[in-house]
Amino acid sequence: MPGDDGKLRGKSDGPKTIPMTSPLNLHPSDNPNLNVTQIIFNGDNYDMWADAVKNGLDAKNKLGFIEGKVQKPESDGEEDTIELVAWRQCNAMLRAWLRNVIDPKLHPSITFSQPIAEIWEELRDRYSAGNAHRVHQLKGELNECKQGRDLVVEYYTRLKTIWDELANYSKVKNCTCGAAASIIKEREEEKVHQFLVGLDSKLYGNIRSNLLMEDPITSLT
C-alpha cells in the first residue's frame, strides 16, 4: 500500500522500489503515446513488423513481457506487492505501445484487455502463417520493377526496399560453413542481374552489355 511519502510499502520491509535494471521498471520518459517502431502492422507484414517491435522492446528491456518470461507476480493475499503493481503498469503500457503500431482498422479484431504475452501469441498465431502470400506479392513486384522514368538512384531504392523485406521473410539461417562466401557471392550477383535487367535500355543498354561481359561481374555497389 502507498505510504505517506507515496512509495509502495511491503508488509514489514519499509519503502520498496523497483531496481532500474529490472524489466518491471518504467523510465520517466515512457508514456502510452510512444511508438516502439515506425512500421505499422497492416495484416500482411507480420514478420517484418514483429521483428521491429521486438527490437524496440528489447531496447526498452521489455522483450521478456511478450515472450512470457516476465510472469505476473502473485499477490500476498492481503495487499498487492510492489512487483505486482509494477507488472500491471508495464503490461498496460505495452498494450498501449502495441496499439500504436497496429493499423486502427485491425483494432476491433484484437482483444487488448489480455496480458501482453497472450495478445502477442494471438497475433503470431493468426498472422504469421500468411507470409507466403506477401512473399509472392514481393517477388511479383521484383519481377515487374523497372527503371521507367525514375533516376537510377530512385530505381535502386525501390529494388532495395523489396530485397530488404524479402530478407525479413527468409527462414534460411546464415551459413557458417566453408561455402558461406560462395553463397553470399551468388546472392549478390543475382541482385546485380535483377538491377541490370530493369535499367532503361535506351540510356544504359551499352553500359549494361559491357558490365555483363566482365568476369567476375561487378559488385552491386
Long-range contacts (C-beta under 8 A, 24 or more apart in sequence): 1-79, 8-82, 8-85, 10-81, 10-82, 11-76, 11-78, 11-79, 16-82, 17-82, 18-82, 18-83, 18-86, 21-61, 22-61, 22-86, 23-61, 23-62, 23-64, 23-65, 23-70, 23-90, 24-70, 24-83, 24-86, 24-87, 24-90, 25-61, 25-86, 26-86, 26-89, 26-90, 26-93, 27-60, 30-60, 30-93, 32-93, 32-96, 32-97, 32-100, 33-96, 33-100, 34-97, 34-100, 35-97, 35-100, 35-101, 36-60, 36-97, 36-100, 36-101, 37-101, 39-101, 40-101, 40-102, 40-103, 41-101, 41-102, 41-103, 41-106, 41-123, 41-127, 42-103, 42-106, 43-103, 43-106, 43-127, 43-130, 44-130, 44-133, 44-134, 44-137, 45-134, 45-165, 46-123, 46-124, 46-127, 46-128, 46-130, 46-131, 47-128, 47-131, 47-168, 47-169, 48-165, 48-168, 48-169, 49-101, 50-123, 50-124, 50-128, 51-168, 53-98, 53-101, 57-94, 57-97, 62-90, 62-94, 65-90, 65-91, 65-94, 65-116, 65-117, 66-94, 66-116, 66-117, 66-120, 67-117, 68-117, 68-121, 72-115, 91-115, 91-116, 95-119, 131-169, 134-169, 135-166, 135-169, 138-162, 138-165, 138-166, 138-169, 139-166, 142-166, 142-194, 145-194, 145-198, 146-198, 146-200, 147-198, 147-199, 147-200, 148-200, 152-199, 152-204, 155-198, 155-199, 156-195, 159-191, 159-194, 159-195, 159-198, 163-191, 188-219, 188-220, 189-216, 189-217, 191-220, 192-217, 192-218, 192-219, 192-220, 193-217, 195-220
